[in-house]
């Protein structure tokens, strides 16, 4: 009878240890799920930020192109103006316009 009681106590202790292990594993699983959820939220936030930065990059690239075109036009206008002034000075000095061929 003592053997049966000892066996029953051993089985009861084993059961409680198994239940404790199960509870600990479930707690670890919940913590891991919470970490996963937070990581997924961060990923979504970062993806949104990436999309925003890509849009800003596109807009900035377009503005840069527009500015480059305006600068080229301004340089051409300046060059034409300088040439015009040069022709006027040469005309004033020589009395007749000089035409580039």
C-alpha positions as CSV (number, residue, x, y, z in Angstrom):
1,X,0.0,0.0,0.0
2,X,2.9,2.3,0.8
3,X,4.3,1.7,-2.7
4,X,1.0,2.7,-4.3
5,X,0.8,5.9,-2.1
6,X,4.4,6.8,-3.0
7,X,3.6,6.1,-6.7
8,X,0.5,8.3,-6.5
9,X,2.5,11.1,-4.7
10,X,5.2,10.9,-7.4
11,X,2.6,11.0,-10.2
12,X,0.9,14.0,-8.5
13,X,4.2,15.8,-8.2
14,X,5.0,15.0,-11.8
15,X,1.6,16.3,-12.9
16,X,2.1,19.6,-11.0
17,X,5.6,20.0,-12.5
18,X,4.1,19.4,-15.9
19,X,1.3,21.9,-15.3
20,X,3.9,24.4,-14.0
21,X,6.0,23.8,-17.2
22,X,2.8,24.3,-19.3
23,X,2.0,27.6,-17.5
24,X,5.5,28.8,-18.0
25,X,5.5,27.8,-21.7
26,X,2.2,29.6,-22.2
27,X,3.5,32.7,-20.5
28,X,6.6,32.7,-22.7
29,X,4.4,32.2,-25.8
30,X,2.2,35.2,-24.8
31,X,5.3,37.3,-24.3
32,X,6.7,36.2,-27.7
33,X,3.3,37.0,-29.4
34,X,3.4,40.5,-27.8
35,X,6.9,41.0,-29.1
36,X,5.9,39.8,-32.5
37,X,2.9,42.2,-32.5
38,X,5.1,45.1,-31.5
39,X,7.7,44.2,-34.2
40,X,4.9,44.1,-36.8
41,X,3.6,47.5,-35.7
42,X,7.2,48.9,-36.0
43,X,7.5,47.3,-39.4
44,X,4.2,49.0,-40.5
45,X,5.4,52.3,-39.2
46,X,8.8,52.0,-40.9
47,X,7.1,51.0,-44.2
48,X,4.9,54.1,-43.9
49,X,8.0,56.2,-43.3
50,X,9.8,54.6,-46.2
51,X,6.9,55.4,-48.5
52,X,6.8,59.0,-47.3
53,X,10.6,59.4,-47.8
54,X,10.3,57.9,-51.3
55,X,7.5,60.4,-52.2
56,X,9.6,63.3,-50.8
57,X,12.6,62.0,-52.8
58,X,10.5,62.0,-56.0
59,X,9.2,65.5,-55.3
60,X,12.7,66.8,-54.5
61,X,14.1,65.1,-57.7
62,X,11.4,66.8,-59.8
63,X,12.1,70.2,-58.2
64,X,15.8,69.7,-58.8
65,X,15.2,69.0,-62.4
66,X,13.0,72.1,-62.8
67,X,15.7,74.2,-61.0
68,X,18.4,72.8,-63.3
69,X,16.3,73.7,-66.4
70,X,15.8,77.2,-65.1
71,X,19.5,77.6,-64.3
72,X,20.4,76.5,-67.9
73,X,17.9,78.9,-69.3
74,X,19.2,81.7,-67.1
75,X,22.8,80.9,-68.2
76,X,21.8,81.0,-71.9
77,X,20.0,84.3,-71.3
78,X,23.0,85.7,-69.5
79,X,25.3,84.5,-72.3
80,X,23.1,86.1,-74.9
81,X,23.0,89.3,-73.0
82,X,26.8,89.4,-72.6
83,X,27.2,88.8,-76.3
84,X,24.7,91.5,-77.0
85,X,26.6,94.0,-74.9
86,X,29.8,93.0,-76.6
87,X,28.3,93.6,-80.0
88,X,27.0,97.0,-78.9
89,X,30.4,98.0,-77.6
90,X,32.1,96.8,-80.8
91,X,29.5,98.7,-82.9
92,X,30.1,101.8,-80.8
93,X,33.9,101.5,-81.3
94,X,33.9,100.5,-85.0
95,X,30.8,102.2,-86.2
96,X,29.4,99.0,-87.7
97,X,28.0,95.7,-86.2
98,X,30.1,92.6,-86.2
99,X,28.1,89.5,-87.1
100,X,29.4,86.0,-86.1
101,X,29.2,83.4,-88.9
